[in-house]
Amino acid sequence: MDNKEFDMEVTPERVDYMKRQLLRLYADQLGMEVVSVTVTPKVKEETA
């Protein structure tokens, strides 16, 4: 086997990509199709 280095860093872009892929796989299992995906960041609510 080759001694290749793999970039395994989990960047925000890769997380978004993985979420979209998982959503598409889940939809496929249900016999549906994903038309569009919008990713928005979570907003932390401040406590008073």
RAWO-V807058 format. One record per residue. PHI is phi in whole degrees, 0 to 359 (none if undefined). PSI is psi in whole degrees, -180 to 180 (999 if undefined). Layout:
phi=[PHI:PHI]
psi=[PSI:PSI]
This chain:
phi=[none:288:269:264:268:249:275:254:294:265:266:303:294:292:297:299:298:296:296:296:295:297:297:294:295:296:298:297:297:273:78:244:229:274:272:208:227:242:252:237:287:288:249:281:275:276:266:275]
psi=[145:150:74:144:136:135:104:13:133:101:163:-35:-41:-36:-46:-41:-46:-39:-43:-41:-43:-39:-43:-40:-42:-44:-39:-39:-32:-1:27:173:139:123:-44:157:130:124:125:146:150:141:122:130:135:139:141:999]
